[in-house]
Amino acid sequence: MTQFSVIIEKDKDEYGYYARVPALQGCYAQGETFEEALENIKDAARLHLDDLTESGQEIPKSSQMFLTTIEILD
């Protein structure tokens, strides 16, 4: 099993969620719900990895990611 970090963001206009796998350049998905976006990005990542394998490219290693927030005073 290979693990990758996934970033899922809520659309600012409330149209759903966008997901991406930073280690897999160009691997994006979306969904109306968080759960749908998560399932869609899993499918997209599988297809992306299959494509890399079939074309003889190396599978990238996922790096450790950290997410935090900062406060900027106006």
TAZIWO-V364285 format. One record per pair of residues at least 12 apart in sequence whose ideal C-beta (glycine too) atoms are under 10 Angstrom apart, sorted by the first residue. I is the first residue (numbers start at 1). J is the second residue. Records with the same first field share a line. If there is no record, write none. Layout:
# TAZIWO-V364285
I->J + J
This chain:
# TAZIWO-V364285
2->23 + 45 + 49 + 59 + 60 + 61 + 62
3->23 + 62
4->21 + 22 + 23 + 24 + 27 + 41 + 42 + 45 + 48 + 49 + 59 + 60 + 61 + 62 + 63 + 65
5->20 + 21 + 22 + 23 + 62 + 63 + 64 + 65 + 66 + 67
6->19 + 20 + 21 + 22 + 23 + 24 + 27 + 29 + 37 + 38 + 41 + 42 + 45 + 62 + 65
7->19 + 20 + 21 + 22 + 41 + 65 + 67
8->20 + 29 + 30 + 31 + 34 + 35 + 37 + 38 + 41
9->30 + 37
10->34 + 37
11->30 + 32 + 37
15->30 + 32
16->30 + 31 + 32 + 33 + 34 + 36 + 37
17->29 + 30 + 31 + 32 + 33 + 34 + 35 + 36 + 37 + 38 + 40 + 41
18->30 + 31 + 37 + 40 + 41
19->31 + 34 + 36 + 37 + 38 + 39 + 40 + 41 + 42 + 44 + 45
20->37 + 41 + 44 + 45
21->41 + 42 + 44 + 45 + 48 + 49 + 60 + 62
22->60 + 62 + 63 + 65
23->45 + 59 + 60 + 61 + 62 + 63 + 65
24->41 + 44 + 45 + 48 + 49 + 51 + 52 + 59 + 60 + 62
25->48 + 60
26->44 + 48
27->41 + 44 + 45 + 46 + 47 + 48 + 49 + 51
28->40 + 41 + 44 + 48
29->41 + 42 + 43 + 44 + 45
30->44
48->60
